[in-house]
């Protein structure tokens, strides 16, 4: 028996040594073989190939200061943990070049210093959130900054981790924010990595929005692109480089063009230049209001009534050839923004109240297209509808539609402030889901195929193409989608998408940036927006109905299993020693 005991001990020691050797060998091999396993059904912890490439191509230390720590509600704790896990994924692929730190912005006990720190974070671009916290002493307010500051290559930029969305329940906002984490991190690194920006031009010369009403869009796009304002004036050289006159070959000067709410007609020479820009592979973001709307608010406030009439831009034939038709109507939508009206009698103190303004629809983006995925509501003003039409070889994708409670008014449109004070009949809002934005992709046919514009002074230099290279364009039937509000003094532009009456930030800026990212081929940025996480919420009704049943199951089954295991082990032990005595 002594010899058997020694042999057993030797086998145990040998087995332990072999196990340790295997662990050491696996760790050694793990230093040369890198792989991460994601067992979730939606692969929530798996980075897209574009994000992996971004992490591996870091040229130096990318340092994130995340201001989401301390005593937080359960939802924000989840957001904090998901942010940490996503940063860990990027750090793993970056070889340690991505680093981060979580900071509690409210940690300082000195109120004055804490307020000063809040102000510093706000000035650096982080958006605070005011939470109502319930504790033993009652309700209290807590300021948090659900965002981060990225420092990379000597530059710094803010990142909003929480994506606020109007009229959206908190759980969905939280889930959308988590879905967007990979995009937000990848996008921030991309912005600070780009040194030579692609060139984008706002076309001028046909009554387009002025620079101060485009300031919000220009600032947002300026983080990715070199922005120019270009009047065509019938000159190819404004958007083409044709210095090689021997071959008559045209090269594009700009990656994309933006045509923002023109109000006067395009002549055939400028249309021809734009058409050939498309034929040579250029991209265009068309933001067109088919009805004339400038200064409509001033006219309404002064007279209480105004009329909208069609504006002839001489673009319908071109857009129709490309695959879309703009309709001369106006959208009214129950899901809308507000307008301030004075309810006081003449001579009395002003009594300003906000009323629903059905001519300013709020568009809720839907679908999986990366241009509109997870965006906040987009505010339109006096928008029209559009239809896609037959165009060979063109793929058409509707990006934005109105709500299910929509009404259409044909021109001439009479608009009165009384519409806001008197709620219209819901039965009239019976034109649901009207399209207002479309993406067109493919090889377009020139409007000038088999005909030529004789008046173009440089026609002899034109490398005319009757059919385009593979390209894309986006058409939105509202020019105001890119227009920001301007302060009454006229020298301050509000951020794009900010409604000064509703005091809400809508998703117009993100929509415009996403459109341009898509058109300019920034797939690295947009590919990460397609990730979707399933929101697994507890069914409150079932929880209430089956609460007692599940409490019993959760308590009785574990205790029963432990008791059964104890009885079985006791019986085995009893039988073992009983046989040993015999």
C-alpha atoms as one frame of an Amber mdcrd trajectory, in Angstrom:
protein
   0.000   0.000   0.000   2.936   2.321   0.764   4.382   1.637  -2.686   1.001
   2.371  -4.337   0.797   5.683  -2.407   4.262   6.708  -3.607   3.377   5.834
  -7.241   0.144   7.822  -7.014   1.987  10.848  -5.610   4.558  10.626  -8.406
   1.814  10.502 -11.046   0.102  13.544  -9.488   3.343  15.531  -9.459   4.081
  14.523 -13.059   0.542  15.536 -14.135   0.871  18.890 -12.388   4.243  19.495
 -14.027   2.858  18.596 -17.455  -0.109  20.956 -16.951   2.218  23.819 -15.970
   4.410  23.098 -18.987   1.366  23.230 -21.285   0.237  26.559 -19.759   3.719
  28.046 -20.218   3.883  26.736 -23.798   0.432  28.186 -24.635   1.438  31.577
 -23.215   4.665  31.496 -25.210   2.844  30.681 -28.438   0.206  33.314 -27.601
   2.909  35.945 -27.884   3.241  35.117 -31.586  -0.375  34.220 -32.453  -3.036
  36.908 -31.885  -6.745  36.136 -31.995  -9.803  37.346 -30.113 -12.942  35.244
 -29.706 -16.390  36.846 -29.800 -19.193  34.482 -28.790 -22.041  37.039 -28.989
 -24.669  36.482 -31.698 -24.324  39.998 -33.179 -20.506  40.039 -32.812 -20.721
  43.124 -30.643 -17.071  42.888 -29.575 -15.683  42.311 -33.077 -14.219  45.361
 -34.790 -14.833  45.891 -38.489 -11.814  45.404 -40.800 -11.705  49.188 -41.288
 -11.456  49.804 -37.533  -8.786  47.119 -37.157  -6.818  48.829 -39.926  -7.215
  52.189 -38.172  -5.926  50.760 -34.874  -2.935  49.028 -36.481  -1.972  52.124
 -38.495  -1.649  54.467 -35.528   1.533  56.516 -35.896   1.868  57.329 -32.222
   0.010  57.291 -28.914  -3.718  58.020 -29.170  -4.856  58.968 -25.654  -8.529
  59.090 -24.658  -9.694  60.932 -21.537 -13.189  59.602 -20.887 -15.252  61.742
 -18.479 -17.719  59.025 -17.560 -16.868  57.771 -14.104 -18.013  58.120 -10.520
 -21.452  57.488  -9.067 -23.669  56.984 -12.111 -27.160  55.612 -12.832 -27.354
  52.033 -14.104 -27.748  53.075 -17.769 -24.638  55.240 -17.720 -22.691  52.523
 -15.903 -23.516  50.239 -18.817 -22.431  52.940 -21.291 -19.179  53.396 -19.351
 -18.460  49.654 -19.316 -19.257  49.287 -23.026 -16.966  52.235 -23.790 -14.140
  50.630 -21.828 -14.617  47.305 -23.619 -14.607  49.000 -27.029 -11.427  50.914
 -26.166  -9.875  47.635 -25.001 -10.632  46.157 -28.425  -8.933  49.055 -30.208
  -5.999  48.899 -27.777  -5.527  45.167 -28.403  -5.193  45.694 -32.161  -3.097
  48.862 -31.805  -0.261  47.089 -30.038  -0.611  49.368 -27.025  -0.578  52.622
 -29.008  -4.146  53.416 -27.937  -4.435  54.276 -24.267  -7.227  55.675 -22.133
  -8.147  57.018 -18.716 -11.570  57.301 -17.086 -12.110  60.476 -15.072 -14.868
  61.551 -12.685 -15.481  65.252 -13.503 -17.310  65.705 -10.182 -14.568  64.232
  -7.994 -13.315  67.604  -6.712 -15.098  68.411  -3.404 -14.536  72.164  -3.846
 -17.686  73.552  -5.596 -15.826  76.496  -7.153 -13.073  74.325  -8.615 -15.634
  71.764  -9.784 -17.622  74.458 -11.608 -14.419  75.768 -13.180 -13.622  72.254
 -14.412 -17.133  71.925 -15.840 -16.637  75.173 -17.737 -13.277  73.986 -19.060
 -14.800  70.757 -20.383 -17.659  72.693 -21.997 -15.212  75.075 -23.687 -13.302
  72.076 -25.013 -16.455  70.855 -26.759 -18.016  68.323 -24.385 -21.788  68.496
 -23.876 -23.014  68.218 -20.261 -26.089  66.241 -19.230 -28.136  67.183 -16.177
 -29.458  64.095 -14.350 -32.174  63.918 -11.735 -30.855  61.542  -9.047 -33.068
  60.124  -6.289 -31.363  59.205  -3.032 -32.228  58.944   0.677 -32.261  62.713
   1.091 -34.637  63.194  -1.852 -34.074  64.313  -5.444 -30.866  66.037  -6.463
 -29.197  67.152  -9.686 -25.980  65.679 -11.039 -23.924  67.076 -13.919 -22.147
  64.497 -16.055 -20.147  64.792 -19.264 -20.775  61.618 -21.301 -17.912  62.284
 -23.659 -14.162  62.019 -24.174 -11.202  64.052 -25.362  -8.824  62.410 -27.841
  -5.226  63.614 -28.071  -3.308  62.356 -31.110  -0.384  63.698 -33.118  -0.355
  66.958 -31.180  -4.037  67.675 -31.807  -7.117  67.300 -29.619 -10.811  66.838
 -30.326 -13.988  66.135 -28.293 -16.187  63.051 -28.735 -19.824  62.826 -27.621
 -20.381  59.271 -26.364 -24.078  59.776 -25.588 -26.109  60.408 -28.774 -29.101
  62.496 -27.723 -32.244  61.821 -29.792 -35.470  63.787 -29.524 -38.642  61.867
 -28.574 -36.715  58.616 -28.117 -36.935  56.478 -24.995 -33.761  56.335 -22.839
 -33.107  52.629 -23.470 -33.088  53.149 -27.233 -30.859  56.239 -26.915 -28.464
  54.208 -24.783 -28.437  51.293 -27.229 -27.896  53.598 -30.233 -25.019  55.262
 -28.377 -23.409  51.878 -27.739 -23.922  50.882 -31.389 -22.100  54.067 -32.447
 -19.085  53.672 -30.139 -16.885  51.986 -32.740 -17.801  54.630 -35.337 -17.184
  57.501 -32.898 -13.720  56.221 -31.938 -12.740  55.368 -35.517 -14.093  58.688
 -36.787 -12.180  60.710 -34.189  -8.881  58.995 -35.020  -9.559  59.475 -38.738
 -10.161  63.217 -38.311  -6.864  63.720 -36.484  -4.954  61.452 -38.910  -5.861
  63.175 -42.187  -3.250  65.704 -43.289  -4.168  66.250 -46.959  -7.934  66.765
 -47.079 -10.027  66.144 -50.209 -11.477  69.292 -51.789 -15.234  69.992 -51.764
 -16.908  73.019 -53.382 -20.137  74.909 -52.678 -21.344  76.108 -56.092 -22.358
  79.780 -56.210 -23.930  82.137 -58.711 -27.604  81.078 -58.721 -28.897  82.596
 -55.511 -27.610  79.809 -53.253 -27.376  80.212 -49.487 -24.823  82.779 -48.375
 -21.733  81.947 -46.351 -23.212  82.723 -42.923 -26.211  80.437 -43.515 -23.806
  77.712 -44.654 -21.325  78.337 -41.830 -22.474  75.389 -39.710 -22.124  72.952
 -42.608 -18.790  74.433 -43.672 -17.409  74.078 -40.136 -18.626  70.483 -39.827
 -17.352  69.455 -43.260 -14.111  71.354 -42.691 -13.031  68.653 -40.240 -12.820
  66.230 -43.181 -12.502  68.332 -46.330 -10.953  71.479 -47.743 -13.973  73.707
 -48.381 -14.230  76.165 -51.292 -16.993  78.448 -52.614 -16.931  78.447 -56.410
 -19.003  80.474 -58.912 -19.167  78.682 -62.260 -19.667  81.725 -64.526 -19.699
  79.422 -67.597 -16.029  78.503 -67.097 -14.798  74.918 -67.159 -11.686  75.932
 -65.270 -13.697  76.556 -62.107 -14.242  72.844 -61.460 -11.991  71.165 -64.086
  -8.265  71.140 -64.664  -7.690  70.969 -68.441  -4.072  72.082 -68.537  -3.276
  69.153 -70.854  -4.766  70.767 -73.960  -3.106  68.307 -76.335  -5.228  65.377
 -75.126  -8.305  67.470 -74.255  -8.523  65.427 -71.053 -10.437  66.924 -68.128
  -9.480  66.264 -64.497 -11.727  67.050 -61.579 -10.591  69.763 -59.201 -13.061
  68.765 -56.481 -14.081  65.452 -54.983 -17.706  66.600 -54.711 -19.979  69.605
 -55.281 -22.736  70.941 -53.040 -25.619  72.852 -54.624 -27.397  74.418 -51.649
 -30.838  75.922 -52.221 -30.443  77.832 -55.519 -33.177  80.392 -56.224 -32.444
  81.482 -59.812 -32.385  79.472 -63.020 -29.238  77.729 -64.293 -28.448  78.522
 -67.897 -27.521  75.756 -70.330 -23.802  76.484 -70.265 -23.503  76.008 -66.502
 -25.791  72.973 -66.668 -23.531  71.496 -69.323 -20.460  71.965 -67.108 -22.241
  70.352 -64.153 -23.434  67.499 -66.373 -19.913  66.794 -67.616 -18.614  66.975
 -64.058 -20.954  64.051 -63.287 -19.957  62.233 -66.476 -16.285  62.410 -65.446
 -17.081  60.737 -62.117 -17.877  63.760 -59.957 -20.314  63.532 -57.041 -23.032
  66.057 -56.241 -25.162  66.742 -53.178 -28.319  68.426 -54.512 -30.276  70.382
 -51.861 -33.168  71.863 -53.827 -36.370  73.649 -52.731 -38.841  73.466 -55.653
 -40.952  76.298 -54.166 -39.679  79.796 -53.447 -39.220  80.211 -49.666 -36.669
  82.967 -48.791 -37.703  85.335 -45.960 -40.905  83.398 -45.439 -40.746  83.763
 -41.648 -40.387  87.546 -41.869 -43.338  87.716 -44.246 -45.455  85.531 -41.966
 -44.653  87.498 -38.827 -45.435  90.774 -40.579 -48.588  89.845 -42.483 -49.724
  86.602 -40.849 -49.992  85.001 -44.277 -47.783  84.270 -47.264 -47.793  82.276
 -50.502 -45.307  79.823 -51.956 -44.899  79.601 -55.733 -42.720  77.337 -57.884
 -39.264  78.581 -58.748 -37.931  77.691 -62.192 -34.372  76.476 -61.665 -34.140
  74.853 -65.111 -32.887  71.666 -63.431 -35.896  69.374 -63.742 -34.825  67.883
 -67.098 -31.316  67.154 -65.790 -32.496  65.554 -62.538 -35.155  63.583 -64.422
 -32.479  62.189 -66.749 -30.452  61.170 -63.675 -33.447  59.363 -62.108 -35.381
  61.689 -59.808 -38.235  64.212 -60.042 -38.884  67.040 -57.576 -42.558  67.776
 -56.966 -44.002  71.281 -56.573 -45.862  70.659 -53.326 -45.380  71.342 -49.626
 -45.303  68.812 -46.807 -47.310  69.175 -43.603 -46.491  66.642 -40.902 -47.906
  65.959 -37.441 -44.377  65.177 -36.292 -42.976  68.675 -36.514 -41.005  71.454
 -34.862 -42.430  74.600 -33.228 -42.919  78.288 -33.984 -43.119  81.146 -31.416
 -46.301  83.235 -31.508 -47.391  86.204 -29.415 -50.730  85.511 -27.730 -50.978
  88.944 -26.055 -53.511  91.533 -27.168 -52.176  94.675 -28.893 -50.603  97.035
 -26.374 -50.127  94.358 -23.724 -46.939  92.709 -22.521 -45.813  90.087 -25.085
 -46.918  86.553 -24.245 -44.779  84.263 -26.398 -45.879  80.645 -26.687 -44.620
  77.782 -28.831 -47.050  76.133 -31.238 -46.559  73.121 -33.512 -45.520  74.231
 -36.980 -46.612  71.519 -39.402 -44.538  73.005 -42.231 -41.321  72.082 -40.358
 -41.439  68.272 -40.362 -39.085  66.258 -38.193 -37.788  63.344 -40.216 -36.950
  60.199 -38.271 -34.284  58.318 -40.261 -34.961  54.601 -40.611 -33.250  51.688
 -42.302 -29.751  50.276 -42.321 -28.167  52.606 -44.858 -25.012  53.947 -43.164
 -25.837  57.506 -44.253 -28.873  57.725 -41.959 -28.371  54.897 -39.445 -28.768
  55.995 -35.795 -29.226  59.671 -36.665 -31.292  62.039 -34.553 -34.420  63.658
 -36.045 -33.643  65.842 -39.079 -35.497  69.148 -39.265 -36.797  70.312 -42.637
 -38.567  73.567 -43.528 -41.188  73.958 -46.263 -39.987  70.756 -47.873 -41.418
  69.088 -50.960 -41.580  65.449 -51.992 -39.577  63.677 -54.667 -40.135  60.609
 -56.822 -37.639  58.278 -58.427 -38.123  57.727 -62.164 -36.800  55.262 -64.678
 -33.111  55.665 -65.486 -31.224  52.729 -66.953 -28.355  51.439 -64.849 -29.112
  53.637 -61.839 -29.678  52.170 -58.384 -32.077  54.322 -56.344 -32.247  54.255
 -52.524 -34.724  56.325 -50.521 -32.858  57.779 -47.544 -35.498  59.902 -45.778
 -39.297  59.816 -45.608 -41.904  61.727 -43.616 -43.944  60.172 -40.800 -47.116
  58.137 -41.248 -49.218  61.286 -40.605 -48.411  63.507 -43.564 -50.437  65.917
 -45.655 -49.487  67.354 -49.053 -50.454  70.803 -50.362 -50.265  71.575 -54.075
 -49.122  74.972 -55.337 -49.877  77.788 -55.039 -49.515  77.167 -51.311 -51.182
  79.554 -48.889 -49.502  79.517 -45.466 -51.142  81.194 -42.482 -50.104  81.498
 -38.843 -53.636  80.434 -37.946 -52.603  76.903 -38.925 -50.475  76.739 -35.776
 -53.232  77.916 -33.396 -55.977  75.707 -34.820 -55.189  72.007 -34.872 -56.072
  70.537 -38.285 -58.093  67.372 -38.692 -55.993  64.240 -38.338 -57.978  62.549
 -41.095 -56.406  64.964 -43.605 -52.920  63.660 -42.791 -53.381  60.564 -44.913
 -50.274  60.557 -47.142 -47.804  58.526 -45.090 -44.070  58.106 -45.616 -43.419
  60.573 -48.420 -39.822  60.430 -49.756 -37.704  63.575 -49.365 -34.145  62.314
 -49.991 -32.753  59.748 -52.422 -29.350  58.256 -53.200 -28.626  57.600 -56.900
 -25.720  55.335 -57.883 -24.464  53.951 -61.177 -23.489  55.137 -64.642 -25.572
  58.170 -65.606 -26.567  59.275 -69.096 -25.701  62.827 -70.069 -28.530  65.278
 -70.605 -26.540  66.524 -73.609 -26.049  63.197 -75.287 -26.519  63.768 -79.053
 -26.681  67.541 -78.616 -24.154  70.268 -77.753 -24.178  73.698 -76.153 -22.796
  76.039 -78.805 -22.308  79.075 -76.585 -19.684  77.446 -74.311 -16.509  79.413
 -74.984 -14.209  76.474 -74.219 -16.184  73.768 -76.048 -13.177  72.899 -78.222
 -11.341  71.733 -75.099 -14.121  69.542 -73.753 -13.483  65.845 -73.320 -17.197
  65.196 -73.811 -18.634  62.000 -72.316 -22.176  60.859 -73.204 -22.186  58.362
 -70.312 -20.630  58.725 -66.921 -18.067  56.744 -65.054 -19.506  54.918 -62.064
 -20.471  57.632 -59.608 -23.192  58.727 -57.182 -25.289  61.687 -56.096 -27.789
  62.501 -53.349 -30.907  64.605 -53.934 -32.840  66.239 -51.055 -36.073  68.109
 -51.797 -35.377  70.817 -49.208 -32.591  73.365 -49.419 -32.991  74.423 -45.787
 -31.705  71.072 -44.518 -28.192  72.568 -44.735 -29.113  76.084 -43.553 -28.294
  77.126 -39.981 -30.179  79.783 -38.037 -28.529  83.198 -37.705 -28.773  85.534
 -34.743 -30.916  88.632 -35.230 -27.806  90.827 -35.350 -26.704  88.844 -38.396
 -23.140  88.228 -37.198 -23.522  84.897 -35.405 -24.395  81.539 -36.943 -26.002
  78.894 -34.757 -24.742  75.311 -35.164 -26.292  73.430 -38.068 -29.375  71.585
 -36.855 -29.911  73.755 -33.772 -33.483  75.076 -33.476 -33.332  78.257 -31.399
 -37.093  78.181 -30.770 -37.327  74.546 -29.648 -33.855  74.719 -28.026 -33.085
  71.348 -29.615 -30.105  70.045 -31.557 -31.338  67.980 -34.488 -29.359  65.639
 -36.740 -28.928  67.888 -39.794 -25.171  68.280 -39.313 -24.559  64.536 -39.015
 -26.757  63.915 -42.060 -24.827  66.372 -44.250 -21.470  65.030 -43.065 -22.562
  61.433 -43.650 -23.801  62.292 -47.149 -20.439  63.790 -48.031 -18.506  60.924
 -46.407 -20.488  58.475 -48.524 -20.136  60.394 -51.765 -16.406  60.888 -51.250
 -15.872  57.189 -50.612 -14.898  57.355 -46.942 -15.942  53.728 -46.387 -13.635
  53.528 -43.378 -15.966  55.894 -41.552 -19.321  54.595 -42.724 -18.726  50.829
 -42.583 -18.724  50.905 -38.786 -22.199  52.492 -38.716 -23.879  49.302 -39.964
 -23.257  47.394 -36.732 -26.516  46.778 -34.877 -26.858  45.526 -31.313 -30.020
  43.778 -30.242 -31.776  45.618 -27.422 -32.719  42.852 -24.981 -35.212  44.488
 -22.645 -37.150  42.780 -19.877 -40.841  42.314 -20.698 -42.423  44.272 -17.839
 -45.849  42.685 -18.337 -44.505  39.137 -18.116 -42.293  40.139 -15.210 -45.348
  41.276 -13.267 -47.468  38.223 -14.166 -44.828  35.551 -13.481 -42.848  37.264
 -10.733 -43.729  34.793  -7.963 -43.156  31.783 -10.205 -39.653  32.879 -11.194
 -38.763  33.839  -7.618 -39.637  30.306  -6.498 -37.701  28.774  -9.395 -34.633
  30.930  -8.745 -34.637  30.099  -5.027 -35.879  26.502  -4.935 -33.948  24.954
  -7.823 -30.415  26.000  -6.684 -31.134  24.989  -3.069 -32.713  21.710  -4.245
 -29.732  20.889  -6.458 -27.290  21.553  -3.617 -29.339  19.379  -1.233 -29.579
  16.564  -3.801 -25.842  16.755  -4.475 -25.183  16.523  -0.720 -27.392  13.443
  -0.378 -25.744  11.700  -3.360 -22.221  12.423  -2.103 -23.187  11.235   1.403
 -24.617   8.009   0.022 -21.514   7.363  -2.108 -19.244   7.970   0.868 -21.307
   5.664   3.081 -21.215   2.870   0.500 -17.457   3.303   0.003 -16.569   2.957
   3.671 -19.102   0.167   4.212 -17.418  -1.916   1.489 -13.962  -1.118   2.940
 -14.956  -2.566   6.345 -15.999  -5.830   4.696
